[in-house]
Amino acid sequence: MKRTIFLTFLSIGILCIGCKKESQRPKDPNLIFIPKDKITTIEKIPYNDSRFIDSCVFIPLETSDAALIDEIVQVESYNDRYYIYDRHRETRKLRVFDSKGKFLFDIGKHGNGAGEYVAMNAFFLNGKENKVGIFDPMRLAVHEYDLNGKFLQTIRHGQESFVSISKTICANDCIYCFFDVSSWNDIIYFKLSPKDYSIMDKWVPYPVKIEGQQMGATLLKHPFSIIGNELHHISLYSDTLYSYQDGKDRPYLLIETGKPNIPSDYFKEKPFEHEPNDAFIEIWRDERYSPGFTELFETDRYIMVKFDFNPDFYILDKDKKETFHILQTEGFYLNFTNSSLVCGNKLVRVFNQGDIASYQEVIIKDKKTDYPPQLRELASNYNAEEDNPVLVVYYMKQSTK
């Protein structure tokens, strides 16, 4: 962990040389460095920009009494099925839909009996073992089912810190977890055993820590992706991406955004030193520094990063070794910034009732803009008060190497 912190501060030190006009290339030969003068700025990307995407599909989720959805928290995909964590006001449900949006079944149910979960804060899919696991923060346990919903077993891990788990990925015979900052835990990433959910490793502390109260704060939305045998992830308030493999964390990619990273002592003795949400907003307003990235989506060809509050984002084409700075999104095809899942070469965005309702009137009246035909049809037939959300699947161009 100390090595990770040192390397993070090293990257910050490199970026903080703001008085020189020329880009300062890091000394680490293994770090991919994208200088700002090698980044192409694009005002907008039209929805049909063939440089990045092959196609886009809208999947309306079946609306029926058995499948009504309140709030989608997490989406995962395996074998042309979509596994959706639906957070109702009183209960939690793990719903399964096919590739056309047809509701198939729920996995488990809310309750206190065998095979039931009291609460849910995240789940994972383990295709290798035909298994789905639900983290239950009330029982401090993981409930395991097969991918068709049959209950297998409950394993009690007893870890209070797991209350703040936000997202999990099963890969490379282990489980990678992203944690919210809370009074239970102030480390961002954990590696767990898939057998008993014991902690194998944890790394990268939150710069701002909660003290004296039982609460949590989510500062990141989708901070990691699995590429091959590596976990690529964000380090909060930094423009440097990191690679974790075999218990080692190293700087992987630095995109020079034009401003230095936040200094290491930025939070000390400030009013927001123990208020993560306040600190997050303060950093966004401080124009002296780069706020870093909060979201990372990576396919075999593209790396896409952004800061949650900003409309701009970056796309790195690994095949062509080109990097683009997109100042704002246009239309819906490349609005990956609200995506929930990266799976292979596809990104999945949840297009909820509010999203659709806010655009319905504009899309229907606007006959000039070249909106996708699927979107026009959706806007014409969608009932924002009753219909379930829609999944928007972007099929990104695949690597040719």
N, C-alpha and C positions, 0 to 999 in steps of 0.2 A: 504494500500500500504506500509506503514511504517513497518507493521508487516512482510510483504513479504520480504522487503529488509533486515530486521534484520535477518530473518531465512536464507536467502541466505548467508549473511555474516557469520552466525553461522556455516553453512555447510562448508564454505571456511576455517574458523578458525580451524574446526576439521581436515580438510584435510592437512592443512599447517604444521602439526607436522611431518615433513619429516625426521627428524633425527633418529626417532625410527624405528626399524626393524619390530616390531609387528604392526598389524592393530589396529587402535584406533577406537573402536566401539562408535558411537554417543550415547548420553544419551537419546535422544528422543525415547521412547519405541514404538511409532507408525511408526517410520521410518524403512523401510525394508533396511537392510544393507548387501551388498554382499562384503565380504573382498576379497582381491586379492588372498589369498591362497585357496579360494574356487572356483576359476575360472579356468576352463579347457581351455588350449590354443590349438587351432587347426590351422595347417598351411593353409590348404585349405579345402573347402567343395566341393565334387563332385556334379555335377548337379542332380544326382539321390539319394542323401542322404535321406534315408527314416526316419531318426530321426526327420526331421523337416517338410517335405512336403509329400502330398499325390499325387499330380499330377501338371502338368503345361500345359497350353493351349496357343497356338499362335493364335491371331485373326487378320488377315490382314484386315485393314479397306478398304472398297470398294473404288476403284479408278475410278472416273467418272468426267465428266465436272462439274456436280452439287455438287460434294463432295470433291473437291481437298483441301488438307490441307497444310498450310504453316508451322505453328509452334504451337504445342500443349502446352498450358500454364497450363491448369487445366483439370482434368478428375474426374467425379463423376459417381456413378452407382446406379441405382434403378430399380427394377422389370425387370432385365435382359436387361436393356438398358444402354448405355454409353453416357453420356452427356459431350461433349468435347468443351472446349474454344479454338478456333483456332485464333491465332493472325496473321493476314495478314499484309502486309507492309502498306496498306492503310486503311483496314477495320478490324473489329472484328466480328467473327461469333461464334454462339453457335450451334454446330452440334450434331445430335442425331443418334446413330447407335444401331442396335440390338446386341444380344449376339454372332452372327456369323460374325459381322462386316459389315452387309448390312446398307447402308445409308438410313435413314428414312425421316428426314426433318431438317430444321433449325428452331430455336426459335427466333422470332423477326428478325429485320434486321437493318442495319446501316442507320441512317437518322435523320431528325429533326421533323418528324411527330408523330402523336399519335401512341403509341405502338412501336416506334422506339427508338434506343439508339444512342447517339452521340459517346460514347466510352464505353469500358468495362474494368474493372480491376479485377473482381471476380464475381462468381455466387454461388448460393446455391440451394439445392433441399430440399423441404419440403414435404415429402411423406404423412404425416398426413393430410395436407391440399391440396394435389394434386397440388403443386405449385412450380415454379422455379422463383428465383429472380435474376436479373442482376443489379449489382452496376454500375452506370454510373457516373464517376468522373467529367465529364464536366457539367452535369445538376445537380449534387449533389442530385441524386435521385436513387430510385430502381424501375425498371420496372418489374412487376409481370405478369407471364403467367401460364397457366396450363401446366401439364407435356406433353400435346400433342401439345403445341405451341400456343394455343389461348390466345390472349392478355386480361389481366384482368384489370390492373390499373397501374398508375405511382404514387409513393409516394415520395414527395420531403422531404428529411431529412435536407438539408441545412448545413451539417457538412463538412467543408473544410478538416478536418483531415482524412475523409474517402477516400481522394484521394490516400492514401498510403495503402489501404487494399490490401492484397496479397492473402488470402485464407479465406473461410468461411465454417462453419459447422452448420447446423440447427439440434438441439437436445434439449430435455428436455424443450420444449416450449420457446426456446430462440435461438439466433444466436450468435455463438462464432466466433470471427474474429481474424486473425493474421495480424499484420501490419508491413510493412517495416519501418525502421527508416527514417525520413525525417524532413525537416524544419517545416512541418505541424504537426508532431506528433512524440513523442519519447517514447510512451508506446507500448509494444509488443502485449498485449491481451486486447480485448474489449468484452463485453457482451451486445447484443442489443435486444430490444423488436422486435418481429416479426410483430407487428401491425403497428408501425409508425417509427421503426428503431431508436428510441431514445436510448441514452446510459444508460444502467443499471449499468454497472461497468466497470472498467478498472484497469489493474494491471501489474506489472513488467516493470520498465523503462529500456531502452537501456543504458548500461554503457557508450557508446560513442554516443554523440549527434551531429547532423549537425547544424551548425550555419551560418547565413548570406547568404544562397543561397537556391534557390528553387530546390531542388533535393531530391532523395531518394537512399537508398542502401538496398539491400536484403542480410541479413547475415544468414538467416535461410531458409530451403527449405520446410520441413514438420515437424513443431515443436510440433504438438499436435494430440491426438487421443481421441475419445470418447469411454469409456468402461462403460457400464451400465449407471448410472446417474452421472458419474464423467468425467471431462475433465482432462486428464493427459497431462502435457506439460513440455517443456524444459525451463530452466533459462539459458540464454546465458553465455558461458564461465564457465559452472559448470557441474560436473558429477552427480549432484542431479536432479532427476525428481520430479515434483510437481503435486499435485492433487487439482483441483478447484471444489468445490461443495457448493451450497447454499451460495454463496458470500464469501466463505472462501478459502484461498489458503494455503496449508501446504506441507512440504516436504513429499514425498511419497516413493522414492527409491533412494538409493545411491550405485552406483557401484564404487568400489575402483579401479581405473585404474593404480595406482602406483605412481602418481605424484600429488602434491597439486594443488588446483584450483588457478586461477589468484587472487592475492591480491586486495583488494578493492581500493587501491590507484594506481594501475598499470597504469591507463590511464592519471592521472593528470599531467599537464604541460609537456606532451610528444608531439612530432611533429604530432602524429596521434590522438590527443585528440578529434578532431572534424572531423576526416576522417575515417568513419566506415570501409570502404574497406581496407584501409592501416592498420588499427588496427587489422583487421581479419587476414591479412597475417602475420603481426608481431607476433601475438600470436601463429600462426601455426609454425613459425620458432623458437620460444623461447622454448628450450628443458627443461627448468627448471620446467615448469608447464604443467598441462593438459589443452588442449584447450577446454575441455568440449565436449558437444554433440550439433549438429545442426539439427539432424533428428531423429524422433521418429515414429515408426510404431508398433502398438500393436493390437493383436488379443485376443480372449478369452484365449489363451494358451501362446502366446509368446510376449515378449517385445524385440524390436530390435532398437538399437541406434548406431549412428556413428557421427563423425565429418566430415564435407563435404570434406575437402581436403585429408583426410587420407584413405588408402585402407582398413584398419582394421575396424571391427565392433563387437558388442556384441549381443548375443542372450540369453535371459533368458527364460527358460522353467518353467512356473509357476506350471504346474502339477507335474513335477519331482523335482522341486526346484534345478535345475541345471543351471549354467551360463557358456557360452562358449565365448571365445575371438577368433574370426576368423581373422587371419592375412591378408588374401587376398581372393578375390573371384576367382572361377574357373568356366568356362562355363557360363551358363545364368540362371539356375534355381533359385539360391539363391542370385543373384545379386540384392537384394531388394534395395540396396543403391541408385539406380536411379529410384525408384518407385515414382508414383505420387499419389497413392490412397491406403488406407486400407479400406476395406468394409467387415465386418464380418470376415471370416477366409481367405479372399483372398487379395493378394497384386496385384496391377496393375502397370506394368512398361510400359512406352512408348519406343518402340524400333524404333527410327527414321531412316530416310534414311542414315544418316551418320554412325550410329551404324552398320547397316546391311552391308553397303558397305565396312566398314573397316574389316569385318570378312569374307566376301564372298569368296575371293580367298583362304584364309587359310582353311576354312571349306571344300571347294570343293576339295582341293588337299590333305588334311589330312584324310587319310582313316583309321588311327589307333585309333584316339581319339573317344570315345563313345559319340558323340554329339547326341542330341535328333533327331529322324527321322524327326520331324516337322521342325527342324531348318535346316537340310540338304536340305529338299525340298524347304524351303523358300529361302535359299541361291542360289539354282539352278535356281529358277524361278523369282526372284525379280529383278525389274528394279529400281535401286537406283535414277535414274534421273526423273522418272515419277510416280512411285507407291507411294501410301499413306503410312504413318507409320503403324506399327504393334503393337497391344497391347499384352503384355506377362502377362498372369494371373497365379500367383502362388497360388495354393490351399494349404494352410498350414494345418498341422494336427490340429484337433479340440480338445478342452479340453474334458476329460472323467470325469470331476468332476462337 
